[in-house]
């Protein structure tokens, strides 16, 4: 029974057969072995593939656990335990992501019980600063720290009083001013659902 050749085997067979047929057409039949030529066909470069993994790659951020409206977001490292922070993405009325807050606890941080990075769009009016208010309480204003190609960041410290307010509150309002429209204010909702459990689960960074 004939066995069907795979495409790769067929290609190899053609590569070996064509030079031999050309040699027979040009020279009389002889019992001597044909001389080797430098025109032999070379095999194409083959894709050897790579292992398929559904898990995050080294250096990638992933959600380890959903806690209320927060994510326990971790970075894949080679260490036994990946570092994690408490993350929430804030969206506009159309559901588009606008800003994010990433929070971690601090040990021996002086007045700061926790630290957070709030990332906002590049076209934000930096001198107008960033404001965070919990429910109907007066807000606090923070400076922006730096900008990168992905946005501008405010690195802030949260006191124990701030953390207690987050634990008791229903939502926080994060306010920023767009640079193209300095007379307008963008108010984003930061849900505090699940904050208490998420805060207790997040990593502690020693100062």
C-alpha positions as CSV (number, residue, x, y, z in Angstrom):
1,X,0.0,0.0,0.0
2,X,1.3,3.4,-0.9
3,X,1.8,5.8,2.0
4,X,1.0,9.4,1.4
5,X,4.0,11.7,1.9
6,X,3.8,14.6,4.3
7,X,4.3,18.0,2.6
8,X,7.8,18.3,4.2
9,X,8.8,14.8,3.0
10,X,7.5,15.6,-0.5
11,X,9.5,18.8,-0.6
12,X,12.6,16.9,0.4
13,X,12.0,14.3,-2.3
14,X,11.6,16.9,-5.0
15,X,14.8,18.7,-3.9
16,X,16.7,15.4,-4.2
17,X,15.1,14.3,-7.5
18,X,15.3,17.4,-9.7
19,X,19.2,17.7,-9.8
20,X,19.4,14.0,-10.5
21,X,17.1,14.3,-13.5
22,X,18.9,17.3,-14.9
23,X,22.2,15.3,-14.7
24,X,20.7,12.4,-16.6
25,X,19.5,14.6,-19.4
26,X,22.9,16.2,-20.0
27,X,25.3,13.2,-19.8
28,X,25.2,9.6,-21.0
29,X,24.3,6.9,-18.5
30,X,27.3,5.8,-16.5
31,X,27.9,3.5,-13.6
32,X,30.0,6.1,-11.8
33,X,28.5,8.2,-9.0
34,X,27.6,11.8,-10.1
35,X,30.0,14.4,-8.8
36,X,28.8,16.5,-5.9
37,X,27.8,20.1,-6.9
38,X,27.5,23.3,-4.9
39,X,23.9,23.9,-6.3
40,X,22.2,21.4,-4.0
41,X,18.9,22.7,-2.7
42,X,18.9,23.9,0.9
43,X,16.1,23.1,3.3
44,X,13.8,26.1,4.2
45,X,14.1,27.6,7.7
46,X,11.6,25.8,9.9
47,X,9.6,27.3,12.7
48,X,10.3,25.1,15.8
49,X,7.4,26.7,17.8
50,X,7.4,27.7,21.4
51,X,5.6,26.3,24.4
52,X,2.0,27.5,24.9
53,X,1.3,28.9,28.3
54,X,-2.0,30.4,29.5
55,X,-0.3,32.1,32.5
56,X,1.3,35.5,32.6
57,X,4.9,35.9,31.3
58,X,7.8,37.2,33.3
59,X,7.3,40.9,34.0
60,X,3.6,40.9,33.1
61,X,0.8,42.2,35.4
62,X,-2.1,39.9,36.2
63,X,-5.1,39.8,38.4
64,X,-4.6,37.2,41.1
65,X,-8.0,37.8,42.8
66,X,-11.1,40.0,42.4
67,X,-12.1,41.6,45.6
68,X,-15.3,43.7,45.3
69,X,-14.5,46.3,42.7
70,X,-10.8,45.9,43.2
71,X,-8.2,43.6,41.7
72,X,-5.3,42.1,43.6
73,X,-2.9,42.8,40.8
74,X,0.5,41.1,40.8
75,X,3.6,41.2,38.7
76,X,5.0,37.8,37.5
77,X,8.6,37.4,38.8
78,X,11.0,34.6,39.4
79,X,10.6,34.9,43.2
80,X,8.5,32.4,45.1
81,X,5.8,35.1,45.8
82,X,4.9,37.8,43.2
83,X,4.5,41.4,44.6
84,X,0.9,42.5,44.5
85,X,-0.9,45.8,44.9
86,X,-4.6,46.8,45.1
87,X,-5.8,48.0,41.7
88,X,-8.9,49.7,40.3
89,X,-9.4,51.2,36.8
90,X,-11.6,54.3,36.8
91,X,-13.9,54.7,33.7
92,X,-15.9,57.5,32.2
93,X,-19.7,57.4,31.6
94,X,-19.2,55.5,28.4
95,X,-17.1,52.8,30.2
96,X,-13.8,53.9,28.7
97,X,-10.8,53.5,31.0
98,X,-9.5,56.9,32.0
99,X,-7.3,56.5,35.1
100,X,-6.2,53.8,37.5
101,X,-5.2,53.6,41.2
102,X,-2.6,51.1,42.5
103,X,-2.2,50.9,46.3
104,X,0.1,49.2,48.7
105,X,0.6,49.2,52.4
106,X,3.7,50.7,54.0
107,X,5.5,49.6,57.2
108,X,7.5,52.2,59.1
109,X,6.4,54.8,56.6
110,X,6.0,57.6,59.2
111,X,2.6,59.3,58.7
112,X,1.9,57.3,55.6
113,X,0.1,54.0,56.3
114,X,-0.1,53.3,52.6
115,X,1.1,54.6,49.2
116,X,-0.6,54.8,45.9
117,X,0.1,55.7,42.3
118,X,-2.7,57.3,40.3
119,X,-2.2,57.2,36.6
120,X,-4.1,59.8,34.4
121,X,-4.0,60.7,30.7
122,X,-1.1,62.7,29.3
123,X,-3.3,65.6,28.3
124,X,-4.0,66.5,32.0
125,X,-3.4,70.0,33.3
126,X,-0.6,69.3,35.9
127,X,-0.7,72.6,37.8
128,X,-4.4,72.0,38.6
129,X,-3.3,69.0,40.7
130,X,-5.4,65.9,41.6
131,X,-8.2,65.8,44.1
132,X,-9.6,62.8,46.0
133,X,-12.7,63.1,48.2
134,X,-14.5,60.3,50.0
135,X,-18.3,60.5,49.9
136,X,-19.3,64.0,50.9
137,X,-16.2,64.8,53.0
138,X,-13.8,67.5,52.0
139,X,-11.2,66.4,49.5
140,X,-7.4,66.4,49.5
141,X,-5.3,67.8,46.7
142,X,-2.1,66.1,45.5
143,X,0.7,67.0,43.1
144,X,1.6,65.0,40.0
145,X,5.1,63.4,40.2
146,X,6.1,62.5,36.7
147,X,4.9,61.7,33.2
148,X,5.8,58.9,30.9
149,X,4.6,57.8,27.4
150,X,1.6,56.0,29.0
151,X,0.4,58.9,31.2
152,X,1.1,61.1,34.1
153,X,1.3,59.8,37.7
154,X,0.6,61.2,41.1
155,X,2.5,59.2,43.8
156,X,0.7,59.9,47.0
157,X,0.8,58.9,50.7
158,X,-2.3,57.9,52.6
159,X,-2.5,58.4,56.3
160,X,-4.3,55.9,58.7
161,X,-7.1,58.4,58.8
162,X,-7.4,58.3,55.0
163,X,-7.4,54.5,55.1
164,X,-10.1,54.5,57.7
165,X,-12.2,56.8,55.6
166,X,-11.8,54.5,52.6
167,X,-12.9,51.5,54.7
168,X,-16.0,53.3,55.9
169,X,-16.9,55.1,52.7
170,X,-19.0,54.0,49.7
171,X,-17.0,55.7,47.0
172,X,-14.3,58.3,46.4
173,X,-14.3,60.9,43.7
174,X,-11.1,61.5,41.8
175,X,-11.0,64.9,40.1
176,X,-8.6,66.1,37.4
177,X,-8.5,69.0,34.8
178,X,-7.9,68.3,31.1
179,X,-5.3,70.5,29.6
180,X,-7.2,71.2,26.3
181,X,-10.2,72.4,28.4
182,X,-8.8,74.0,31.6
183,X,-12.2,75.5,32.5
184,X,-13.7,72.0,32.8
185,X,-13.3,69.3,35.5
186,X,-13.3,65.5,35.0
187,X,-14.7,63.6,38.0
188,X,-14.1,59.8,38.2
189,X,-15.7,57.4,40.6
190,X,-13.4,55.2,42.7
191,X,-15.6,52.4,44.2
192,X,-14.7,51.5,47.7
193,X,-16.6,48.2,47.6
194,X,-14.2,45.4,48.7
195,X,-11.6,47.9,49.9
196,X,-11.3,46.6,53.4
197,X,-10.7,43.0,52.4
198,X,-8.4,44.0,49.6
199,X,-6.4,46.3,51.8
200,X,-5.8,43.4,54.3
201,X,-4.7,41.1,51.4
202,X,-2.2,43.5,49.8
203,X,1.5,43.3,50.3
204,X,3.3,45.4,52.9
205,X,6.4,47.4,51.7
206,X,9.0,48.2,54.3
207,X,10.5,51.6,54.4
